[in-house]
Amino acid sequence: MGASQTRSEHKHQHLADETGFSLEQVKNLHKRFQQLSGNEETIRELLDSVPALANNPIRKQIIEAFFDKRNQHHDEVGTCEEIGFEQFLMVMSHFRPPTLKTTVEEKEAMRREKLRFLFNMHDTDNDGTITLAEYRKVVEELLSKSGDIGQEAAKAIADAAMLEVASTNVPHMAPEDFYEGITFEHFEQILKGLEMETRMHIRFLDVGTTTMACGKSTS
Amino acid sequence: MQRCGYVHLWLLWSVSLICLTSGIASADGDVAPTHQDSQLEPPPESTSNWSQTEHGHGSVAITGIPVVTFKWHHVETPYLVALWILVAGLAKLVIEANHHVTSVIPESALLICFGFILGGMIWGADMVQTFKLTPTLFFFYLLPQVILDAGYSMPNKLFFSNMGAILIYAVIGTCWNAASLGLSLWGCHKGGAMGDLDIGLLQYLLFGSLIAAVDPVAVIAVFEQVHVNEVLFIMVFGESLLNDGVTVVLFNVFDAFVSLGGSGIDAVEIIKGIISFFVVAFGGSLVGFVFGLLISLLTRGTKNIQIIEPAFVFVLGYLAYLTAEMLSLSAILSIVFCGMCCQKYINANMDEKSVATVRYVMKVLANGSETIIFVFLGISAIDKSIWVWNTGFILLTLLFIFVYRIIGVFFLTWILNKFRLVPVEFIDQVIMSYGGLRGAVAYGLAAMLDDSKIKEKNLMISTTLIVVYFTVILQGITMKPLVNWLKVKRASATELTLIEKLQNKVFDHMLVAIEDISGQIGHNYMRDKWNHFEEKWMSRILMKPSARKTRDYVFNVFHQLNLKDAISYVAEGERRGSLEFVRNDTAFVDFKKKFADDFSEVMPDITADTSDDHGAMSGRDHVPSVSLEMHEQTMKSVRETEDINTHHLLQQHLYKGRKQHRHRYSRSHFDVNQDDGEVQEIFQRTMRNRLESFKSAKMGVAPPNKITKHIKKDQQQKISNGKSTDKSKSYYSGDEASGFEASGGSYPFPMMATYRAGAGVANPAYMPDLDPMAPAQIPPWLAEAELDSGPVAPSQRAQLRLPWTPSDLRRLAPHRISIRSTDSFDDPPPTLRPPPPPPPHM
């Protein structure tokens, strides 16, 4: 028991170093992970175990992102069937908030990482571009919960947004030109004005959250 | 510059008028020179001119001829009010005309300086201070609209996501400022730094509380021109708004303490004071909230009388302020929250015009009050009676305010940064502490002091004024260089694009999801729950059902963009000399169709990746559509002549003849004449006119005079772009075949077919006979017009020369198409399809 304790401690420390979380955060997340997986080593299904997700219009994309190998920093592509704690943590680390000590370069790197994550979420077939079909799908689902916006309008909005991208990135397009879709460079360019580094993160508590989490999963 | 000079003259004149009137009011001997002064100037326009001559008579009347009565006292108050507003407005005008000055010195500082000058002039005329900023005037008539505007235009999401920090700065920061200043001054007083003053500890604390608050008016005025990043802005702005409420509460509590006197204060009273602090603050917010809901509810029911919608907003906003004041709750907090609560619902409920009205009127009122406040702050200084100099007191106050603000901000941020997700950076802290501008609220409170209880009231007033001038003028001027020098992160001034809005939405949902998955109840979770609740209950109750769709943020942006495109599209069409296509149903079909073509050029992948019809793609390559570049060029070269042309045409032929044109006036409706008949008439007239001109061009008959002009212009432009017509010619002849083919089959767009067929007439073979100069434009038009002989034929010219540039129509496009059919992109445009398998579903 004691040995396994120290081993997991050690492992956690290693993970904390790798992902930038603090040790407490890693422990907390590990607890949550076990809760989600039902004390298994890996998670196969996220949707059922997190009932609160049911209201989220883009839950599918987000869950896919967890199973996406591209978000694991290992230069692999494709999706995996199940994810272990390490992978889980890796995905979570995209949402780590900056601290006062973060330097400008680090912030820039974080921003790129976050952007990459977003981009991957849109680019489902992993060909390096977000095509219109792909983008449309996301937008449709995004707006599907708004109720009053029909699918038609959602589609139109996606198209309009895409055209916007096309016209900003390729301002002088000849008639024959073909806008294949948003590449990562374009994506970055377009979202330049968005303050990503101050927004795309959540608070990972240092103290235990098991009680809250338990309450939620049983509810 | 000449205009500027004129404005100067105007300003001078009205100022002298004010001096004059005040001079008359006090029946002083000094009137004469000023009066002459105003006589020397060239008489300004109409109404004011009248009032001046009236004055001339008036001063004569005083000396004894009772023919014309000069009833100055009859109109005095409203007259002076109106004049002051005028003067303030003119002052602003003059100041804004000098851009190089305002870029260095903020407007608020300039207005105060202007107030000095004005006050000096009035002083020169009266030898007493006739006008000054009284607390009643300030708190009841000037402040509410500024605060309402601030609340109404508050970025709610940003505000609430930084709520914690704002509250801490506003409440704890203000208390800290008040207490530290009061105590330090008292300490210095005890130490003998100020000589002999009759101020006790409580009075010092009272003074500290009135001067502790950062002033929203001053802060907005300065920060508006600096454009710092949004988090910093909301911190400073939110703090300044809320701490006004806090400072008023503190002031009242300490005022009560002072009345009680040192002996009457025990622990119970202090606890009562603390409780009243919370009651006043939260009660005020609650009142505001209730009134906000009330406004929303009222605007929900104004379907039939939209004209009064804007009035509700203002009246109820003001009532919120007064009600809170009546209940001795915080009026400022009340009106802030009133504005914040109602903004979303009223913007959705009200007619677009009413929303614009509310926005504008709000800005006009707020801007006007702000200007008047600053001018009066300046004027108030010119009064011998209030100036009591005590070097120690004044300088120490300045020093302490500055130092304690810095200490307070840094200390609070240090605590906050332990909890904040995104820490506040050092530079932002510097700007925050430097942005502690004091303003009119402090002065208003100081003027409210009771001089029977506080012996050194005048010293406090003069110190407050000096603090205000120091912070607004000096810190205001140095703020911009400081922001530049420290390289504070600026706000990106550009409008958010649609994709960014969408991405924002993705963020929100993603963050909630990640919080869910990681099992934490955080900020996003709470916000999500609130949104759900809000959507489910509040919107349902407070919002018109019809407005619920359009209130979606993304949809709204989309709608706006579409509108913009449509407007530019129509403008473009008009510039090209044809209004018809807008009204014309057949042309409209064409337009959509045509657009599908164009759209597929811009984004071929739409068709490509959904339908796999690569045949159509490769087919498209050798049928290049209208050359976009060319058209862009044509557009530019032609624009001017066309413009004149259209206007000329319209002026000559629209509505001169018919006398039935009715001007309606209604107090409750805005309707311009929108008779169907009239529209039809406009349409037919233009049409007939065009038909005539084209016909005569063909027959060689000399057309009527004005039409010749028209034709000439037409030809000119054709010469200038002969090249492009060539190009488009080749396109149409190339396209012709498929057009015919399509019309042979079961072609879904009959009008399209005729159009293409018509365009087929523009075949090069035809051209020499018709008009060598304008092959593409006139013949098809004429051919078709003669065929139909109806007035509703689409304008070929409009179609040919419309801006089919992708950038022009980029957002309009998909919407239109999606109206047409669900999967329109799945089908390649029929014209491009090789021999048609008729699409069965259409």
Boltz contact constraints between the chains, C-beta under 6 A:
constraints:
  - contact:
      token1: [A, 32]
      token2: [B, 518]
      max_distance: 6.0
  - contact:
      token1: [A, 32]
      token2: [B, 519]
      max_distance: 6.0
  - contact:
      token1: [A, 50]
      token2: [B, 516]
      max_distance: 6.0
  - contact:
      token1: [A, 50]
      token2: [B, 517]
      max_distance: 6.0
  - contact:
      token1: [A, 52]
      token2: [B, 516]
      max_distance: 6.0
  - contact:
      token1: [A, 53]
      token2: [B, 513]
      max_distance: 6.0
  - contact:
      token1: [A, 53]
      token2: [B, 516]
      max_distance: 6.0
  - contact:
      token1: [A, 56]
      token2: [B, 509]
      max_distance: 6.0
  - contact:
      token1: [A, 56]
      token2: [B, 513]
      max_distance: 6.0
  - contact:
      token1: [A, 58]
      token2: [B, 509]
      max_distance: 6.0
  - contact:
      token1: [A, 62]
      token2: [B, 510]
      max_distance: 6.0
  - contact:
      token1: [A, 62]
      token2: [B, 513]
      max_distance: 6.0
  - contact:
      token1: [A, 95]
      token2: [B, 514]
      max_distance: 6.0
  - contact:
      token1: [A, 97]
      token2: [B, 421]
      max_distance: 6.0
  - contact:
      token1: [A, 100]
      token2: [B, 423]
      max_distance: 6.0
  - contact:
      token1: [A, 131]
      token2: [B, 609]
      max_distance: 6.0
  - contact:
      token1: [A, 132]
      token2: [B, 606]
      max_distance: 6.0
  - contact:
      token1: [A, 133]
      token2: [B, 609]
      max_distance: 6.0
  - contact:
      token1: [A, 142]
      token2: [B, 505]
      max_distance: 6.0
  - contact:
      token1: [A, 146]
      token2: [B, 552]
      max_distance: 6.0
  - contact:
      token1: [A, 148]
      token2: [B, 548]
      max_distance: 6.0
  - contact:
      token1: [A, 148]
      token2: [B, 549]
      max_distance: 6.0
  - contact:
      token1: [A, 149]
      token2: [B, 552]
      max_distance: 6.0
  - contact:
      token1: [A, 149]
      token2: [B, 555]
      max_distance: 6.0
  - contact:
      token1: [A, 152]
      token2: [B, 818]
      max_distance: 6.0
  - contact:
      token1: [A, 155]
      token2: [B, 818]
      max_distance: 6.0
  - contact:
      token1: [A, 156]
      token2: [B, 814]
      max_distance: 6.0
  - contact:
      token1: [A, 156]
      token2: [B, 815]
      max_distance: 6.0
  - contact:
      token1: [A, 156]
      token2: [B, 818]
      max_distance: 6.0
  - contact:
      token1: [A, 157]
      token2: [B, 558]
      max_distance: 6.0
  - contact:
      token1: [A, 159]
      token2: [B, 814]
      max_distance: 6.0
  - contact:
      token1: [A, 160]
      token2: [B, 498]
      max_distance: 6.0
  - contact:
      token1: [A, 160]
      token2: [B, 811]
      max_distance: 6.0
  - contact:
      token1: [A, 160]
      token2: [B, 814]
      max_distance: 6.0
  - contact:
      token1: [A, 161]
      token2: [B, 498]
      max_distance: 6.0
  - contact:
      token1: [A, 161]
      token2: [B, 499]
      max_distance: 6.0
  - contact:
      token1: [A, 161]
      token2: [B, 502]
      max_distance: 6.0
  - contact:
      token1: [A, 163]
      token2: [B, 810]
      max_distance: 6.0
  - contact:
      token1: [A, 164]
      token2: [B, 497]
      max_distance: 6.0
  - contact:
      token1: [A, 164]
      token2: [B, 498]
      max_distance: 6.0
  - contact:
      token1: [A, 164]
      token2: [B, 499]
      max_distance: 6.0
  - contact:
      token1: [A, 165]
      token2: [B, 499]
      max_distance: 6.0
  - contact:
      token1: [A, 167]
      token2: [B, 806]
      max_distance: 6.0
  - contact:
      token1: [A, 167]
      token2: [B, 807]
      max_distance: 6.0
  - contact:
      token1: [A, 167]
      token2: [B, 810]
      max_distance: 6.0
  - contact:
      token1: [A, 175]
      token2: [B, 601]
      max_distance: 6.0
  - contact:
      token1: [A, 175]
      token2: [B, 624]
      max_distance: 6.0
  - contact:
      token1: [A, 175]
      token2: [B, 625]
      max_distance: 6.0
  - contact:
      token1: [A, 175]
      token2: [B, 628]
      max_distance: 6.0
  - contact:
      token1: [A, 178]
      token2: [B, 604]
      max_distance: 6.0
  - contact:
      token1: [A, 179]
      token2: [B, 603]
      max_distance: 6.0
  - contact:
      token1: [A, 180]
      token2: [B, 605]
      max_distance: 6.0
  - contact:
      token1: [A, 190]
      token2: [B, 499]
      max_distance: 6.0
  - contact:
      token1: [A, 191]
      token2: [B, 503]
      max_distance: 6.0
  - contact:
      token1: [A, 193]
      token2: [B, 492]
      max_distance: 6.0
  - contact:
      token1: [A, 194]
      token2: [B, 500]
      max_distance: 6.0
  - contact:
      token1: [A, 198]
      token2: [B, 422]
      max_distance: 6.0
  - contact:
      token1: [A, 200]
      token2: [B, 507]
      max_distance: 6.0
  - contact:
      token1: [A, 202]
      token2: [B, 511]
      max_distance: 6.0
  - contact:
      token1: [A, 202]
      token2: [B, 514]
      max_distance: 6.0
  - contact:
      token1: [A, 202]
      token2: [B, 515]
      max_distance: 6.0
  - contact:
      token1: [A, 202]
      token2: [B, 522]
      max_distance: 6.0
  - contact:
      token1: [A, 203]
      token2: [B, 421]
      max_distance: 6.0
  - contact:
      token1: [A, 203]
      token2: [B, 522]
      max_distance: 6.0
  - contact:
      token1: [A, 205]
      token2: [B, 520]
      max_distance: 6.0
  - contact:
      token1: [A, 209]
      token2: [B, 519]
      max_distance: 6.0
  - contact:
      token1: [A, 209]
      token2: [B, 520]
      max_distance: 6.0
  - contact:
      token1: [A, 212]
      token2: [B, 521]
      max_distance: 6.0
  - contact:
      token1: [A, 213]
      token2: [B, 519]
      max_distance: 6.0
